[in-house]
Amino acid sequence: MPELDWQDLFAAFALYLVFEGLMPALAPARFRESVRTLADLDDRTLRVIGLASMIGGALLLSWARS
């Protein structure tokens, strides 16, 4: 198993923050509407969305690192 590279971890987190900030910065009204829609979803649906997002991210990371 390769050693953890903290610089890569911090760079990935910084990139995550950039992407997370795009929607509220560019379209705050649409972002607020999206958050309201998410708040109305049941727990199971949110879990499925979260799991799909984690799996998709892990697959994308695996592909990018190969």
C-alpha positions in Angstrom: 0.0 0.0 0.0 1.5 3.4 -1.0 2.3 5.9 1.7 -0.3 8.7 2.2 0.8 11.9 0.5 -0.6 14.7 2.6 0.0 17.3 -0.1 -2.3 15.3 -2.5 -4.9 15.0 0.2 -5.0 18.8 0.9 -5.0 19.5 -2.8 -8.0 17.2 -3.3 -9.8 18.9 -0.4 -9.1 22.3 -1.8 -10.5 21.2 -5.2 -13.6 19.8 -3.4 -14.2 23.2 -1.8 -13.8 25.0 -5.1 -16.4 22.7 -6.7 -18.7 23.0 -3.7 -18.6 26.8 -3.9 -19.4 27.0 -7.6 -23.2 26.6 -7.4 -23.9 29.1 -4.6 -21.5 31.6 -6.2 -22.9 31.4 -9.7 -26.6 30.7 -9.1 -27.6 31.4 -5.5 -31.3 31.2 -6.1 -31.1 27.9 -7.9 -28.8 26.6 -5.2 -31.3 27.5 -2.4 -34.0 25.8 -4.4 -31.9 22.6 -4.7 -31.2 22.6 -1.0 -34.9 22.9 -0.2 -35.6 20.0 -2.6 -33.0 17.9 -0.9 -34.4 18.7 2.5 -37.8 17.3 1.5 -36.4 13.9 0.4 -36.7 11.0 2.7 -33.7 9.5 4.5 -33.5 6.4 2.2 -33.3 8.5 -0.9 -30.6 10.7 0.5 -28.6 7.6 1.5 -28.9 6.2 -2.0 -27.7 9.5 -3.5 -24.8 9.7 -1.0 -23.8 6.1 -1.7 -24.0 6.5 -5.4 -21.9 9.7 -5.1 -19.2 7.9 -3.0 -19.0 5.0 -5.4 -18.9 7.2 -8.4 -16.1 9.3 -6.8 -14.1 6.2 -5.8 -14.4 4.8 -9.4 -13.4 8.2 -10.9 -10.4 8.4 -8.5 -9.4 4.9 -9.3 -9.5 5.6 -13.0 -7.6 8.9 -12.6 -4.9 7.2 -10.6 -4.4 4.3 -12.9 
